[in-house]
Amino acid sequence: MGEYTMREGIAMLKDSVAVFASIGIPRSVELNINVGYSRTHLPTLFAFWQREVPPGDQRAITDRVARLLPF
């Protein structure tokens, strides 16, 4: 059920460059990775990249999102 909910939520945000998740609970990490999220350089921030983004730009975007934490 959790994976289904995450996939549907991501599909609703198809116009975004990425969808981010701030997680630390091991089961939630596993669920998000199963859905397609990837780890970022920050330990509790995960990203689902919706389009190709160069690694340097990924880091810059992730740092910008991290300034909004917690969300």
NORPE-V964455 format. One record per residue. N is the residue number from 0. RES is the residue in three letters. PSI is psi in whole degrees, -180 to 180 (* if undefined). OMEGA is omega in degrees with one decimal (NA if undefined). BURIAL is # if it has 24 or more other C-alpha atoms within 12 Angstrom, else .. Layout:
n:N res:RES psi:PSI omega:OMEGA burial:BURIAL
n:N res:RES psi:PSI omega:OMEGA burial:BURIAL
This chain:
n:0 res:MET psi:-40 omega:-179.8 burial:.
n:1 res:GLY psi:-43 omega:179.6 burial:.
n:2 res:GLU psi:-41 omega:178.4 burial:.
n:3 res:TYR psi:-47 omega:-178.8 burial:.
n:4 res:THR psi:-43 omega:179.3 burial:.
n:5 res:MET psi:-45 omega:-180.0 burial:#
n:6 res:ARG psi:-42 omega:179.3 burial:.
n:7 res:GLU psi:-41 omega:178.4 burial:.
n:8 res:GLY psi:-44 omega:178.4 burial:.
n:9 res:ILE psi:-42 omega:-179.9 burial:#
n:10 res:ALA psi:-32 omega:179.3 burial:.
n:11 res:MET psi:-18 omega:-178.2 burial:.
n:12 res:LEU psi:33 omega:-172.7 burial:.
n:13 res:LYS psi:-20 omega:-179.8 burial:.
n:14 res:ASP psi:-7 omega:-178.5 burial:.
n:15 res:SER psi:157 omega:177.6 burial:.
n:16 res:VAL psi:-40 omega:-178.0 burial:.
n:17 res:ALA psi:159 omega:172.7 burial:#
n:18 res:VAL psi:133 omega:-176.8 burial:#
n:19 res:PHE psi:152 omega:176.3 burial:#
n:20 res:ALA psi:132 omega:175.6 burial:#
n:21 res:SER psi:109 omega:-174.1 burial:#
n:22 res:ILE psi:154 omega:178.1 burial:#
n:23 res:GLY psi:-13 omega:179.6 burial:.
n:24 res:ILE psi:125 omega:-174.7 burial:.
n:25 res:PRO psi:-43 omega:-179.9 burial:.
n:26 res:ARG psi:-37 omega:177.8 burial:.
n:27 res:SER psi:-38 omega:176.5 burial:.
n:28 res:VAL psi:-48 omega:179.6 burial:#
n:29 res:GLU psi:-46 omega:-179.5 burial:.
n:30 res:LEU psi:-47 omega:-178.0 burial:#
n:31 res:ASN psi:-38 omega:176.8 burial:#
n:32 res:ILE psi:-39 omega:176.8 burial:#
n:33 res:ASN psi:-32 omega:-179.6 burial:.
n:34 res:VAL psi:-26 omega:179.7 burial:#
n:35 res:GLY psi:2 omega:175.0 burial:#
n:36 res:TYR psi:153 omega:175.2 burial:#
n:37 res:SER psi:157 omega:178.0 burial:#
n:38 res:ARG psi:148 omega:173.1 burial:#
n:39 res:THR psi:-175 omega:178.3 burial:#
n:40 res:HIS psi:-6 omega:177.5 burial:.
n:41 res:LEU psi:135 omega:-169.0 burial:#
n:42 res:PRO psi:-30 omega:-177.2 burial:.
n:43 res:THR psi:9 omega:-179.1 burial:#
n:44 res:LEU psi:123 omega:-177.7 burial:#
n:45 res:PHE psi:151 omega:-177.6 burial:#
n:46 res:ALA psi:141 omega:170.2 burial:#
n:47 res:PHE psi:100 omega:-176.9 burial:#
n:48 res:TRP psi:123 omega:-175.7 burial:#
n:49 res:GLN psi:-11 omega:176.3 burial:.
n:50 res:ARG psi:169 omega:179.8 burial:.
n:51 res:GLU psi:127 omega:177.6 burial:.
n:52 res:VAL psi:127 omega:179.1 burial:.
n:53 res:PRO psi:147 omega:-176.8 burial:.
n:54 res:PRO psi:-41 omega:178.9 burial:.
n:55 res:GLY psi:-39 omega:177.7 burial:.
n:56 res:ASP psi:-37 omega:176.4 burial:.
n:57 res:GLN psi:-45 omega:-179.2 burial:#
n:58 res:ARG psi:-43 omega:-179.9 burial:.
n:59 res:ALA psi:-43 omega:178.7 burial:.
n:60 res:ILE psi:-44 omega:-180.0 burial:#
n:61 res:THR psi:-43 omega:177.8 burial:#
n:62 res:ASP psi:-39 omega:179.1 burial:.
n:63 res:ARG psi:-43 omega:178.3 burial:.
n:64 res:VAL psi:-39 omega:-177.9 burial:.
n:65 res:ALA psi:-29 omega:178.1 burial:.
n:66 res:ARG psi:-15 omega:179.2 burial:.
n:67 res:LEU psi:-10 omega:-177.1 burial:.
n:68 res:LEU psi:152 omega:-6.5 burial:.
n:69 res:PRO psi:149 omega:173.6 burial:.
n:70 res:PHE psi:* omega:NA burial:.
